[in-house]
Amino acid sequence: MLENLTRFQHYASYKYQIKYPKHQIFTADTWYSAHMMIILSHISALEFWRSGKEFVLRRPDRFPEVDAIGEGAQNLTSSRIKKLRNQGFEFLSEPTHLLVPSDRMRSVRNNVVCHVCSRRIPKGSFIQICEGVYVCRPELAFVQAMRILAFPAAVLTGFEICGAFRMSVNNQPALFQRSPLTTAAAIADYLEQCGGMHGIVEAKHAMRYVRDGSESPMEAKLVILLCFPISLGGYGIPLPVLNQTIPTTDAVRKATGRASFRCDLLWPQAGLAVEYDGADHGERIADDSIRRTALAELGVHTVVTVTKRQMQNEAELDLVVQRLKHCLGINRRMPTCDWSAQRAVLRRTLLYGDDSPIYS
């Protein structure tokens, strides 16, 4: 099935390839059949991918040769949902969100929410996770997030599926050092195949701010705060490269014993880096003086450290941004309009967890 999915490569420790067929789509009549199958979607799909089960993307047998997803939701029973949770999916919250092709296939169960998708969907959009159960692939789940999450939270989800972290789901701890579920390029390719599906316009807008390579939620939130346009509550800083490897020279390698360095946020042409100083970065920033000297020798002359406290304190983050704009050669004129309300919404959504579903 590898020849039937869209190719992309991940920067992580292992690589895998998947291809979507160009111009191959299926409608409600073809993606449902007589088989009793169900599709996890929306919140439930995001919860599945956040559970650390990305290994299913690397197993070709998980992609059905025929995208025939049956009318499982129509006759779904509470016992089947309970059985599903007992099959290793106890992390799924209630209600369970399912995708169906028409109103007549909705379930009326209290513990199920059915989302109708009668539009054409690219083949390869569903992945089998166990007998009779499929999940929307990460790119489709991202499109669905546009309809159920506030815009900043949906963009954060884009960083998550293109990055090496998984946010906490239902009291389970967040996961780090994971392989990316997809890439920004793969999402863009998928969106081009989705036609007029609900959420496409918003998803394409969100992808303007998503980059590969984020390694933690706070790192991704910092990028959003800095790089969202002023009209959306951000500072309008150009997007950086995330966690790019910088090879060392012989002299630097001899002095530090390091073959390479990485910076959380990097603007290579400006020789500017930003490091988020969180608990998981303690060892890396402990030898700060040697690190900064080495980076300067490698062309990164300015390294700015940002802490959680600075992110939460708007006045302190303003000072950080002034320095970044100076290093980037950005005119520091004050905006002509008052965007304080937008900034308050963005900060509340990202920093204080106001990202609950907003079904529309």
C-alpha positions, 0 to 999 in steps of 0.5 A, a space after each residue: 500500500 505504500 504506493 497509494 499514500 503521500 510521501 514525506 520524511 520525518 526529521 526524527 530518529 527513524 524515517 518512514 514514507 506514506 503516499 496519498 494518491 493524487 486526484 483519488 477521492 471517495 464519496 459517502 457512497 464509497 467510504 461506507 459499505 455493509 461492513 460494521 466498522 466505525 471511524 474515530 474522529 475529531 476529539 477522539 481522533 486527537 486523543 488517539 494520536 496523543 496516546 503515543 500510538 503513532 506506530 500504526 502509521 508505519 504498518 502498511 497493513 493498517 491501510 485498507 486496500 479499499 476504503 470501505 468503512 461500514 455503517 458501524 455507528 448506525 447500529 452502535 451499542 453501548 457495549 461495543 463502546 465499552 469493549 473498545 475502551 477495554 481493548 486498550 483505548 481507555 484514554 478515550 473520553 466520553 462522548 466518543 466522536 465518530 465520523 458518518 457519511 449522512 444523517 441517517 447513519 447517526 447514532 442516538 447513543 448518549 455516549 456517542 457524537 456523530 459528525 456528518 461528512 458527506 463531502 469527498 475525502 481523499 483516499 488513505 484518510 482512515 487507518 485501521 487500529 483494531 478489528 472494525 475500528 478506524 481512526 482519521 489520520 493526523 492530517 484529517 484530524 487537523 482539519 477537524 480541529 478547525 471546527 472544534 477548537 479555538 484557532 490558537 489551540 488548533 494551530 498548537 495542534 498543528 505544531 503537536 502533530 508536526 513535532 516531537 511532543 504529545 499533549 496530555 490526554 485525560 490525566 495521562 502525562 504529556 509525551 516527549 521525544 516522539 516521532 512526528 505524526 506528519 509534516 507541514 508539507 504533508 498537511 499542505 499536500 493533503 489539504 489540496 486534495 480535500 476540495 470544499 470540506 468543512 474546515 479547509 479554509 481555516 486549516 490553510 490559514 492555520 498552516 501559515 503559522 505551523 512549522 515542523 520540529 517543535 519539541 514541547 508545548 511551551 516551545 510551540 506556544 512561545 512561537 505562536 505568541 511571538 509570530 501570530 500577527 498583531 491582529 490575532 494577539 501576537 507580536 508579528 515576529 517572522 517565523 523561526 526554524 525550530 530545533 535545527 541542528 548546527 554542525 560544529 567546526 573542528 575547533 568548537 568540537 575540540 573545545 566542547 566535545 560536541 559534534 553539533 548544537 541545536 537551538 529551540 528557535 533560530 533565525 539563521 540569517 540574523 544569527 539570532 536564537 531563542 531558548 525556552 528555559 524549562 525544566 526539561 532544558 536544565 542540563 542543556 542551559 547549565 553550561 550557558 557561557 560555553 554554549 553561547 561562546 560556541 554558538 557565536 563561533 558558529 554564527 549565532 551571535 545572539 541567544 535570548 533565553 525566555 522563561 515560563 515567567 516571562 511568557 506569563 508576564 506580558 510586560 516582561 515578554 514585551 521587553 524580550 520582543 523589543 530585543 528580538 525586533 532589534 536583532 531582526 531589524 524590525 521597526 518597533 513602531 507601536 500599532 495604530 489600533 488597540 489589539 489588547 483584547 485579541 492579545 488577552 484572548 490569545 494568552 488566555 487560550 495558550 497559557 491558561 488552558 482555555 481551549 475547550 471544544 467550541 463545536 460548530 
